[in-house]
Amino acid sequence: MSQFLSSIAFRRAALGTTALAGLIAALPVNAEEVEVNDVSSVAETSAAEGPAIIVTSSRRRDENAQDVPIALSVVSAEALEKRGDYTLGQIQQQVPSLQVFSFNPRNTNVNIRGLGSNVALTNDGLENGVGFYIDNVYYGRVGLAQFDLVDLDRIEVLRGPQGTLFGKNTTSGVINITSRAPSFSPEFSGEVSYGNYGYTQFRASASAGLVPDLVAVRISGALTNRDGFLYNTTTQTDAQDYYNASVRGQVLITPSDNLEVKLIGDYSHQKQKFALTVFVDHHETYENGATIPNNFLARAARFSGYTLPSFKPFDREGEADGHYQANMEGYGVSGQVDWDLGSAKLTSITAYRWWDWYPANDGDGTSLPITTAAQQENLQRQFSQELRVASDNDGPVSYVVGAYYFWQTVRGYGSFGYGSAAGLWNRPPSSSLSLDVWNNALDGFTAESYSEPVTKSLAGFGQLDWAITDNIKLTGGLRYTHEKKSGTFEQWWTGGTDLADPTLALIRGQFNPVTSYETSFTDNSLSGLASLSWKVAEDALLYASYSRGNKSGGLNLATLPAGISPDVAPEKVDAYELGFKSQAFDRRLTLNGAFYWTEISDYQTAITEQVANTVTFRQYIANIPRVRSRGFEADASFAASDRFSLYGSIAYADASYIEYTNAPQAVERLNISGIQDLSGEPLPGVPRFTYTLGADANTPLGDWDGRGLELYAHADWSHRSSFNTSSSNSAWAQVPGYGLANARIGLRSDDGLFDISIWAKNLFDKDYFSTLSAANTGAITGQLGEPRTYGVTLRTKL
């Protein structure tokens, strides 16, 4: 019955959209052709000058975003500069439907409309449902995208399945980033920033023609350094600092008017003292009042002289005694060839990328030598080749056809170590084995593991656009993918006394059992798209679409419980969308919106469960029968004048489990049962409401040395409602909603020679959590959002 009522509600929303489109069509619009002279954010376009927002990701050709029947957001280079956002985590504040959760660069999860990945830790054998592209190259692991983004032209966020043109692992959407192309005319831009927490950043880009009309180059780079936001009371050092160095080089070769070759190489290096555990709270009893056996306070009381953490998270202090770091390198080369054949364009994109991840973790987060190491090093390699042909004509029919090959390996090296306090900390009081046995088993015990998932994927795709009339267009597309995955996992013991002692082995096996296995599977899938768009008026578009998407099967490369298969079934996605795009009042007003309904079968998620009769937890991947995400999105911008503009956007997401009867139990109810029924409950990591508001203003101040001077200001606000960050929907991991404000005010010359501004992020110094995690000991730990930062930036463009 509830599903029936939900369906009625969705149909009513659809009828409301149709009525709204009719109303917009009646508004006064400017039917003139608009010259493409700028690329701006959909939400921040200065419509007073009437620029078209050109995108390439939606249908693999240059198009005005307002004519594309897809829900998308475009964040321009100008919008990024206004806020100083150059990382994926920062950009989510500008796109309400986008959620980024990052425990560290490797363990980063990206969601669009509440779907894409689970909030739990990353598994090397599992793909993300949000595709990430830079300059048409797919990045196989999200960690590859966690460096500073350099010299960008725009970021396009496409919402909903994009499997026809982008591949099977785009069931939730695509983030497509385009960098500035080389220019034959000499140009230079640079900026220097300085702020609190020792923040310094240098960014520069230069381009010029080496051979007139034949060879042009662009070199870009960024160097960022910042002190830590946290303090380690044990080592008396800062933590969560940040160092990133990135460089990117491009060569553009144009041997003829119809042939263009672009070669790109990049390298990035990042270092962080991350992550320092911050204790938020603790519980000694379960939800029903029963005592949690072996809880955090009971364990801590066994150590004389040990002082408990303060459990005041926004003191921003931790107490880890072990080494921790989050260091990585990423680098790659690519080549793109575009050959204009007259009525069509042939494009070839070849790329090879590397990503090296070097972490270290204090596994317990306390000043006690319990878990001295718990980390997974990754060496990722990938190769991709895409070949496509796109029509280039004004006829009623246009098309894109192509083929794609992708290969990836992720070699993982796990390290686990235990210190002198491990036995006393972990031994349950009810254990029949003495403390001496536990100490002998765990003090100095180390284990290592090796895993390697290998993916080989081959796909053919095609999409056709048919202009049935001047105002009605039908789009259809299909993609067939053949994929083979294979993987290996093994774990062995490398340190500790009497490794062959069966009594000690019994304890060690609870933590890191010796195991080894191999697995492989082959999967064939078909993705598709059908879309109908109707241009109600020159500047009003109404569209409806259906998409079928597929997400790769996964490999469970970890210690598995008995009966759990190492192979994880692929996801299948059915998505329906109804939307509108409109402009009015000489394109000063832009109003876009979409209603969506997405259902996924065999939803992939990470399961965390307590091992029966032990003190340890284990994590693996499993399929959930069905989940659903439905909701709406809207964004608007209004240029009240050439000197003042407003923008805003809102997103509502109702993402929930439809069928999930054997979910792992929440920590606060583990004494009742090991499983629970989460059917009908919300998916973790999904705020129900998100929205953004912003404004830009400027005013002339006269001339100085022959240059016009302008004072400008920018302010924005983004808000997220409460959401949960545990795979079991534990009430102890419910993150309160929060809102963040940012502002910038500056002075610039009209020729770009200088631009000086002062800025602040998290202007009101809001204390908020990014994630909360509940342990079986009753301890709650969390990741804190960044405090208020402020500084000054000097820019120049020549």
C-alpha positions in Angstrom: 0.0 0.0 0.0 2.8 2.4 0.9 4.5 1.8 -2.5 1.2 2.5 -4.2 0.8 5.8 -2.3 4.4 6.7 -3.1 3.8 6.1 -6.8 0.7 8.4 -6.7 2.8 11.1 -5.0 5.4 10.8 -7.7 2.8 11.0 -10.5 1.4 14.1 -8.8 4.9 15.6 -8.7 5.3 14.8 -12.4 2.0 16.6 -13.2 3.1 19.5 -11.2 6.3 19.7 -13.2 4.3 19.8 -16.5 2.1 22.6 -15.1 5.3 24.5 -14.1 6.8 24.1 -17.5 3.6 25.6 -19.0 3.8 28.5 -16.7 7.5 29.1 -17.5 6.7 28.9 -21.2 4.3 31.9 -20.7 7.0 34.0 -19.1 8.7 36.6 -21.2 11.9 35.2 -22.8 14.5 36.4 -25.1 14.6 34.2 -28.2 17.9 35.6 -29.6 20.8 33.3 -30.3 23.4 33.5 -27.5 27.0 33.8 -28.4 29.1 31.3 -26.4 31.6 33.5 -24.7 31.9 32.0 -21.2 31.5 28.9 -19.2 29.8 29.4 -15.8 28.1 27.5 -13.0 24.5 26.8 -13.7 23.7 28.2 -10.3 25.9 31.3 -10.8 25.6 32.3 -14.4 25.4 36.0 -14.9 22.4 35.9 -17.2 22.6 39.7 -17.7 25.2 39.0 -20.4 23.3 36.0 -21.7 26.2 33.5 -21.8 25.5 29.9 -22.7 26.8 27.2 -20.4 28.5 24.7 -22.7 29.0 21.1 -21.5 30.5 18.1 -23.3 29.9 15.3 -20.9 26.2 14.7 -21.4 26.2 13.5 -25.0 29.9 13.6 -25.9 29.5 16.8 -27.9 29.5 20.5 -27.1 25.9 21.6 -26.1 24.2 24.3 -24.2 23.4 22.8 -20.7 19.9 24.2 -20.9 19.2 22.1 -24.0 20.4 18.8 -22.5 17.6 16.6 -21.1 19.7 15.5 -18.1 19.9 16.7 -14.5 23.4 18.2 -14.2 25.3 20.9 -12.3 28.2 22.8 -13.8 30.7 24.5 -11.6 32.9 26.9 -13.5 36.5 27.9 -12.9 35.1 31.3 -11.8 32.8 29.7 -9.2 35.7 27.6 -7.9 37.9 30.7 -7.5 35.2 32.6 -5.7 35.2 30.0 -2.9 38.8 28.7 -3.3 37.6 25.2 -3.7 40.1 22.9 -5.3 39.4 19.4 -3.8 36.5 17.0 -4.3 35.4 17.3 -0.7 35.1 21.1 -0.9 33.1 21.0 -4.2 30.3 19.0 -2.6 29.2 22.2 -0.8 28.3 23.6 -4.2 26.3 20.6 -5.5 23.6 19.6 -3.0 23.0 16.1 -4.4 26.7 15.3 -4.1 28.0 13.7 -0.9 31.6 12.9 -0.2 32.6 10.9 2.9 36.4 10.5 3.4 37.9 8.6 6.3 41.2 9.0 4.4 41.9 9.4 0.7 41.7 5.6 0.0 38.5 5.3 2.1 36.5 7.9 0.3 32.9 7.3 -0.7 31.1 9.4 -3.2 27.3 9.4 -3.5 24.8 11.2 -5.8 21.2 11.2 -4.8 22.2 8.9 -1.9 23.6 6.2 -4.1 27.0 5.2 -5.3 28.8 3.6 -2.4 28.3 2.6 1.2 29.6 4.8 4.0 31.7 1.9 5.3 35.4 1.4 4.6 36.6 0.9 1.0 37.2 -2.6 -0.3 39.6 -3.0 -3.2 37.4 -5.5 -4.9 34.4 -3.1 -5.0 33.7 -0.4 -7.5 32.1 3.0 -6.9 28.8 3.8 -8.5 29.8 7.4 -9.3 32.2 7.6 -12.3 35.1 10.1 -12.0 36.7 11.5 -15.2 39.4 14.1 -15.8 39.9 15.2 -19.4 37.9 12.2 -20.6 40.0 9.7 -18.7 38.2 7.4 -16.2 39.8 7.1 -12.8 39.3 3.6 -11.4 39.8 4.4 -7.7 38.4 7.4 -5.9 41.8 7.9 -4.2 43.2 9.0 -7.5 40.9 12.0 -7.3 41.8 13.1 -3.8 44.7 15.4 -4.8 44.3 19.2 -5.4 42.6 19.8 -8.7 44.8 22.0 -11.0 43.9 24.6 -13.6 40.3 23.7 -14.1 37.9 25.0 -16.8 34.8 23.4 -15.3 33.3 20.5 -13.3 30.2 18.8 -14.6 28.1 16.6 -12.2 25.6 14.4 -14.0 23.0 12.9 -11.8 21.4 9.5 -12.3 22.7 6.4 -14.4 25.0 7.4 -17.3 26.0 3.9 -18.4 25.4 4.3 -22.1 28.2 6.7 -22.8 30.3 6.5 -19.6 30.2 2.8 -18.6 28.6 0.4 -16.2 30.1 1.9 -13.0 28.2 5.1 -13.3 24.9 3.9 -11.9 24.5 7.0 -9.7 26.1 9.6 -11.9 29.3 11.1 -13.2 31.8 13.8 -12.1 33.4 15.0 -15.3 36.3 17.5 -14.9 37.7 19.5 -17.8 41.0 21.4 -17.4 42.0 24.5 -19.4 43.3 23.6 -22.8 46.6 25.0 -24.2 46.4 28.3 -26.0 48.4 29.6 -28.9 48.2 33.1 -27.5 50.5 33.7 -24.6 48.8 33.7 -21.2 49.7 33.4 -17.6 47.7 33.2 -14.4 48.9 32.9 -10.8 47.8 33.2 -7.3 49.3 33.2 -3.8 47.3 32.6 -0.6 48.2 32.8 3.0 45.9 32.0 6.0 45.7 30.8 9.5 46.8 27.3 10.5 50.0 28.1 8.6 48.1 27.8 5.3 50.0 28.7 2.1 49.1 27.9 -1.4 50.7 28.7 -4.7 49.0 28.1 -8.0 50.2 29.0 -11.5 49.4 28.3 -15.1 51.1 29.4 -18.3 50.4 28.7 -22.0 51.8 29.7 -25.3 52.3 28.5 -28.9 55.7 27.0 -29.6 55.1 26.7 -33.3 52.4 29.1 -34.6 49.2 27.3 -35.5 50.9 23.9 -34.9 52.1 23.3 -31.4 50.9 24.9 -28.1 51.7 24.0 -24.5 50.3 24.6 -21.1 52.1 24.0 -17.8 50.1 24.2 -14.5 51.0 23.6 -10.9 49.9 23.9 -7.4 51.6 23.7 -4.0 49.6 23.6 -0.8 50.7 23.4 2.8 48.7 23.6 6.0 49.3 22.8 9.7 47.0 20.4 11.4 43.6 21.0 12.8 44.1 18.4 15.6 46.6 18.0 18.4 48.1 14.7 19.7 48.6 15.0 23.4 50.7 11.8 23.6 53.3 12.9 21.0 52.6 16.7 21.5 52.4 17.2 17.8 49.8 18.5 15.4 47.8 16.1 13.3 45.6 16.3 10.2 48.1 18.6 8.4 48.1 18.8 4.7 50.8 19.0 2.0 50.0 18.6 -1.7 52.1 19.3 -4.8 50.7 18.8 -8.3 51.9 19.6 -11.8 50.2 19.1 -15.1 51.6 19.5 -18.6 49.7 19.6 -21.9 50.8 19.7 -25.5 48.3 20.6 -28.3 49.3 19.7 -31.9 47.1 20.8 -34.8 48.8 19.5 -38.0 45.7 20.5 -40.0 42.4 22.3 -39.6 40.6 19.0 -39.1 43.1 17.1 -36.9 43.9 17.8 -33.3 46.2 15.9 -30.9 46.4 16.6 -27.2 49.0 14.9 -24.9 48.7 15.2 -21.1 51.0 14.2 -18.3 50.5 14.9 -14.6 52.1 14.1 -11.2 50.8 14.7 -7.7 52.3 14.0 -4.3 50.4 14.3 -1.0 51.4 13.9 2.6 49.2 14.0 5.8 49.5 13.0 9.4 46.1 11.4 9.2 44.1 10.0 10.8 44.1 10.8 14.5 41.2 9.2 16.4 39.0 11.6 18.3 36.8 10.2 21.0 33.3 11.7 21.0 31.3 9.7 23.7 31.0 6.4 25.4 28.3 4.0 26.5 28.5 1.4 29.3 25.0 0.0 28.6 23.0 -1.3 25.7 19.8 0.4 24.6 17.8 -1.7 27.0 20.0 -0.8 30.0 22.0 -4.1 30.1 25.7 -3.7 30.7 28.0 -3.9 27.6 30.5 -6.6 28.5 34.1 -5.7 28.1 33.2 -2.1 27.3 35.6 0.8 26.8 35.6 2.1 30.4 35.9 -1.4 31.8 39.0 -2.1 29.6 40.6 1.2 30.4 40.2 0.6 34.1 42.5 -2.4 33.9 45.5 -0.1 33.3 46.7 1.8 36.3 47.8 5.3 35.6 45.9 5.5 32.3 43.8 8.6 31.9 40.6 8.4 29.9 40.2 10.6 26.9 38.3 13.8 27.6 35.4 12.9 25.3 35.2 16.5 24.3 35.7 16.2 20.5 35.8 19.9 19.7 38.8 20.3 21.9 40.3 18.8 18.8 42.7 16.5 20.7 43.6 12.8 20.3 46.1 10.6 22.1 47.4 7.9 19.7 50.9 6.5 20.6 51.5 4.8 17.2 52.6 6.2 13.9 49.9 7.4 11.4 50.1 8.9 8.0 48.2 9.2 4.7 50.8 9.6 2.0 50.2 9.0 -1.7 51.4 9.6 -5.2 49.4 9.8 -8.4 50.6 10.2 -12.0 49.6 9.4 -15.5 49.8 10.1 -19.2 47.1 10.3 -21.8 46.7 11.1 -25.5 43.5 12.3 -27.2 43.1 12.5 -31.0 40.2 14.3 -32.6 39.8 14.0 -36.3 37.1 15.9 -38.1 35.8 13.8 -40.9 33.3 16.4 -42.1 30.0 14.9 -41.2 31.4 13.2 -38.1 34.3 13.4 -35.6 36.5 10.5 -34.7 38.0 10.6 -31.2 40.6 8.3 -29.6 41.6 8.5 -26.0 44.4 6.4 -24.6 45.6 6.6 -21.0 47.7 4.9 -18.4 47.6 5.8 -14.7 49.4 4.9 -11.5 48.3 5.5 -7.9 50.5 4.6 -4.9 49.0 4.7 -1.4 51.2 4.5 1.7 49.2 4.6 4.9 50.0 4.0 8.6 47.4 3.8 11.4 47.3 3.5 15.1 44.5 0.9 15.2 43.1 1.7 18.7 43.6 5.5 18.8 44.6 5.5 22.5 47.9 6.1 24.2 48.1 2.4 25.1 50.2 0.0 22.9 47.2 -2.1 21.8 47.0 -2.2 18.0 50.2 -0.8 16.7 49.5 -1.1 13.0 46.3 -1.7 10.9 46.7 -0.5 7.4 46.4 -1.5 3.7 49.0 -0.2 1.2 47.8 0.0 -2.4 49.6 0.1 -5.7 47.0 0.7 -8.4 47.6 0.6 -12.2 45.1 1.1 -15.0 45.0 1.3 -18.8 42.1 2.5 -20.8 41.4 3.0 -24.5 38.3 4.6 -26.0 37.4 5.0 -29.6 34.2 6.8 -30.7 32.6 8.4 -33.7 30.1 11.3 -33.2 28.1 12.9 -36.0 28.6 16.5 -36.7 25.7 17.8 -38.7 22.5 19.8 -38.5 20.2 16.9 -39.6 17.3 15.5 -37.6 19.4 12.5 -36.6 22.7 12.6 -34.7 24.6 9.7 -33.1 27.6 8.6 -31.1 29.0 5.0 -31.4 32.2 3.6 -29.9 34.1 1.0 -28.1 36.0 1.0 -24.7 38.6 -1.2 -23.0 39.7 -0.9 -19.4 42.3 -2.9 -17.4 43.1 -2.4 -13.7 45.0 -4.1 -11.0 45.1 -3.0 -7.3 47.9 -4.8 -5.4 47.2 -4.5 -1.7 49.7 -5.1 1.2 48.1 -5.3 4.6 50.0 -5.0 7.9 48.6 -5.7 11.4 50.5 -5.5 14.6 49.8 -5.8 18.3 51.6 -4.3 21.4 52.1 -5.1 25.0 48.7 -3.9 26.1 46.7 -5.9 23.5 46.2 -9.0 25.8 44.9 -7.1 28.8 42.7 -4.8 26.6 41.1 -7.5 24.6 40.7 -10.4 27.0 37.1 -10.9 28.1 36.8 -11.4 31.8 34.9 -14.6 31.1 37.8 -16.1 29.1 39.0 -19.5 30.2 42.5 -18.6 29.1 44.7 -16.7 31.5 46.0 -13.2 30.9 49.6 -14.7 30.4 48.3 -16.7 27.5 46.6 -13.7 26.0 49.8 -11.6 26.4 51.9 -14.3 24.8 49.5 -14.6 22.0 49.2 -10.9 21.1 52.3 -9.0 22.4 54.5 -8.6 19.3 52.1 -10.6 17.1 52.1 -9.4 13.5 50.3 -10.5 10.4 50.5 -9.5 6.8 48.2 -10.0 3.9 48.2 -9.7 0.1 45.3 -9.1 -2.2 45.0 -8.3 -5.9 41.8 -7.8 -7.8 42.3 -7.6 -11.6 39.6 -6.2 -13.9 39.4 -6.5 -17.7 36.4 -4.8 -19.3 35.4 -4.5 -23.0 32.3 -2.5 -24.1 30.5 -1.3 -27.2 28.1 1.5 -27.1 25.8 3.7 -29.2 23.4 6.6 -28.7 21.0 8.2 -31.2 19.2 11.5 -31.0 16.2 12.0 -33.3 14.6 15.4 -33.7 11.1 14.3 -34.4 10.0 17.9 -34.8 11.7 21.2 -34.2 10.6 21.0 -30.6 10.5 17.3 -29.7 13.6 15.1 -29.5 13.9 11.4 -28.8 17.1 9.9 -27.4 18.0 6.2 -27.1 21.2 4.4 -26.3 22.6 1.0 -25.4 25.9 -0.3 -24.0 27.0 -3.9 -23.9 29.8 -4.7 -21.5 31.8 -7.9 -21.2 33.9 -8.0 -18.0 36.2 -10.5 -16.3 37.4 -10.1 -12.7 39.8 -12.3 -10.9 41.3 -11.9 -7.4 43.6 -13.5 -4.8 43.8 -13.0 -1.1 46.2 -14.5 1.5 47.0 -13.7 5.0 49.9 -15.1 7.1 51.6 -14.6 10.4 55.0 -12.9 10.5 55.8 -12.1 14.2 55.2 -13.2 17.7 56.3 -16.0 20.1 55.5 -19.7 19.4 53.6 -19.2 16.2 52.9 -22.9 16.1 51.4 -23.1 19.6 47.7 -24.2 19.1 46.5 -22.3 22.2 48.1 -19.1 21.1 46.9 -19.7 17.5 43.3 -20.0 18.8 43.5 -16.4 20.0 45.4 -15.1 17.0 42.9 -16.6 14.7 40.2 -14.4 16.2 42.1 -11.3 14.9 44.0 -12.3 11.8 43.4 -15.9 10.8 45.8 -17.6 8.3 43.9 -18.0 5.0 44.4 -18.1 1.3 42.0 -18.3 -1.7 41.5 -17.3 -5.3 38.3 -16.5 -7.2 37.1 -15.2 -10.6 34.0 -14.6 -12.6 32.8 -13.2 -15.9 29.8 -10.9 -16.3 27.9 -9.6 -19.3 25.6 -6.7 -19.0 23.4 -4.3 -21.0 22.8 -0.7 -20.1 20.3 1.5 -21.8 18.7 4.9 -22.0 15.4 6.3 -23.4 14.6 10.0 -23.2 12.0 12.3 -24.7 12.4 16.1 -24.5 10.0 18.8 -25.5 11.0 22.4 -26.0 7.9 24.1 -24.8 9.3 27.5 -25.7 12.6 28.8 -26.9 13.9 28.8 -23.3 11.8 26.1 -21.7 12.5 22.4 -21.9 10.5 19.5 -20.4 12.0 16.0 -20.5 11.3 12.5 -19.2 13.8 9.6 -19.2 14.3 6.0 -18.2 17.7 4.5 -17.7 18.9 0.9 -17.0 22.3 0.9 -15.3 24.7 -1.8 -14.1 27.5 -1.8 -11.6 30.3 -4.3 -11.7 30.2 -7.4 -9.5 32.7 -7.3 -6.6 35.4 -9.5 -5.1 35.4 -10.2 -1.4 39.2 -10.1 -0.8 39.3 -10.3 3.0 38.8 -12.7 5.8 35.4 -14.2 5.1 32.9 -15.9 7.4 31.9 -19.5 6.6 29.3 -19.5 3.8 30.1 -16.1 2.4 31.1 -16.2 -1.2 34.1 -14.2 -2.4 32.0 -13.2 -5.4 29.5 -10.3 -5.1 26.7 -10.0 -7.6 26.5 -6.9 -9.8 23.9 -4.2 -9.2 21.1 -3.5 -11.6 19.5 -0.1 -11.6 16.2 1.2 -13.0 15.9 5.0 -12.9 13.1 7.3 -13.9 13.4 11.0 -14.2 11.1 13.9 -15.1 12.6 17.4 -15.3 12.4 20.9 -16.7 14.9 23.6 -17.6 13.9 27.2 -18.2 15.1 30.8 -18.5 13.1 34.0 -18.5 13.4 37.8 -18.3 16.1 38.0 -21.0 17.8 35.0 -19.4 18.4 36.8 -16.2 16.4 34.1 -14.4 17.3 30.4 -14.7 15.1 27.8 -13.1 15.8 24.0 -13.4 14.4 21.1 -11.6 14.0 17.3 -11.7 12.0 14.5 -10.0 13.6 11.1 -9.9 12.8 7.5 -8.8 15.6 5.0 -8.7 15.5 1.3 -7.7 18.5 -1.0 -7.3 18.4 -4.7 -7.0 21.4 -6.6 -5.5 22.7 -3.4 -3.9 26.3 -3.8 -2.9 27.2 -2.8 0.7 29.9 -3.5 3.3 28.8 -5.6 6.2 30.4 -5.2 9.7 29.6 -7.9 12.2 31.0 -9.2 15.5 32.6 -12.6 15.3 30.6 -15.0 17.5 32.1 -15.7 20.9 35.1 -13.3 20.2 36.0 -9.7 20.9 36.6 -8.8 17.2 34.7 -7.5 14.3 35.1 -8.4 10.6 34.0 -6.7 7.4 33.0 -8.0 4.0 30.8 -7.2 1.0 27.3 -8.5 0.5 24.2 -7.8 -1.7 21.0 -6.3 -0.4 17.9 -7.4 -2.3 16.5 -4.0 -3.1 16.9 -0.3 -2.2 15.2 2.8 -3.6 16.1 6.5 -3.9 13.4 9.1 -4.8 13.2 12.8 -4.5 13.6 16.1 -6.3 16.2 18.8 -7.0 15.9 22.4 -8.1 18.3 25.2 -8.7 17.8 28.8 -9.6 19.8 31.9 -10.4 18.8 35.5 -10.9 20.9 38.4 -12.1 19.1 41.3 -10.7 21.5 43.6 -12.5 25.0 43.5 -13.9 26.2 44.2 -10.4 24.2 41.8 -8.3 23.1 38.2 -8.6 21.6 35.5 -6.4 21.6 31.7 -6.7 20.2 28.8 -4.7 19.6 25.1 -5.0 17.8 22.4 -3.0 17.7 18.7 -3.0 15.4 16.2 -1.2 16.4 12.6 -1.1 14.3 9.7 0.3 16.8 6.8 0.0 15.9 3.7 1.9 16.2 -0.1 2.0 13.1 -1.8 0.5 14.1 -5.3 1.5 16.9 -6.0 4.0 15.8 -8.5 6.6 19.2 -9.8 7.7 21.1 -6.6 8.3 23.9 -6.6 11.0 22.6 -5.4 14.3 23.3 -1.9 15.6 25.9 -1.8 18.4 23.4 -0.6 21.0 21.2 -3.7 20.5 23.9 -6.4 20.1 22.7 -8.1 23.3 19.3 -8.8 21.7 20.3 -10.3 18.3 23.1 -10.3 15.8 20.8 -9.3 13.0 18.0 -6.8 12.4 15.4 -6.0 9.8 16.2 -2.6 8.2 13.5 -2.9 5.5 12.0 0.6 5.1 14.8 2.3 7.0 16.9 5.1 5.4 20.2 4.3 3.7 23.3 5.6 5.7 25.1 8.7 4.6 22.1 10.4 3.0 20.8 13.7 4.5 17.1 14.1 3.7 17.5 17.8 2.7 20.5 19.7 1.4 20.5 23.3 0.0 22.8 26.1 -0.9 22.3 29.9 -1.1 24.7 32.5 -2.5 25.1 36.0 -3.7 27.7 38.0 -5.7 28.0 41.8 -5.9 30.4 44.3 -7.4 30.7 48.0 -7.8 33.2 50.2 -9.8 35.5 52.4 -7.8 37.0 54.5 -10.6 40.3 54.3 -12.4 43.8 53.9 -11.2 46.8 54.2 -13.6 44.5 53.8 -16.6 42.8 50.7 -15.2 39.3 50.3 -13.9 39.0 49.2 -10.3 36.2 47.1 -8.9 35.2 46.1 -5.4 33.5 42.7 -5.2 32.0 40.4 -2.6 30.8 36.8 -2.5 28.9 34.9 0.2 27.4 31.5 0.3 25.6 29.1 2.7 25.2 25.3 2.5 23.2 23.1 4.8 22.8 19.4 5.3 20.1 17.8 7.5 21.0 14.9 9.8 22.3 11.6 8.5 23.7 8.3 9.7 27.3 7.1 9.0 27.1 3.5 10.1 26.2 0.5 8.0 23.9 -0.7 10.8 22.0 2.6 11.2 23.2 2.8 14.8 21.6 5.7 16.7 25.1 6.3 18.1 26.3 7.2 14.6 23.7 9.8 13.8 25.4 13.0 12.6 23.4 16.2 13.5 22.6 18.5 10.6 24.8 21.5 10.1 25.2 24.6 7.9 28.4 26.3 6.7 28.9 29.9 5.6 31.8 31.2 3.4 32.6 34.8 2.3 35.1 36.7 0.2 35.6 40.4 -0.4 38.2 41.8 -2.8 39.5 44.5 -5.1 40.5 43.8 -8.7 41.4 45.6 -11.9 39.3 45.2 -15.0 42.3 43.9 -17.0 43.0 41.1 -14.5 46.5 42.4 -13.6 45.7 42.2 -9.9 43.0 40.8 -7.7 43.4 40.9 -3.9 40.8 39.4 -1.6 40.3 38.4 2.0 38.2 35.3 2.6 36.8 33.0 5.3 35.5 29.4 5.2 33.2 28.2 7.9 32.8 31.8 8.7 30.9 31.3 12.0 33.3 28.5 13.2 30.6 25.9 13.3 31.5 22.7 15.1 30.2 19.7 13.2 31.0 16.1 12.5 31.8 14.6 9.1 31.3 11.0 10.3 30.6 9.2 13.6 31.5 5.5 14.3 30.2 3.3 17.1 32.5 0.5 18.3 31.3 -2.7 20.1 33.0 -1.4 23.2 30.5 1.4 23.4 33.1 4.0 22.4 32.0 6.6 19.8 34.7 8.2 17.6 34.3 10.8 14.9 35.8 12.8 12.2 35.5 16.5 12.7 34.7 19.1 10.1 37.2 21.8 9.5 37.2 24.8 11.8 37.0 28.4 10.6 39.9 29.3 8.3 40.6 32.7 6.8 43.3 34.3 4.8 44.2 36.6 1.9 44.7 35.7 -1.8 46.5 37.7 -4.5 45.8 36.8 -8.1 47.1 38.0 -11.5 46.2 37.2 -15.1 48.2 38.3 -18.1 
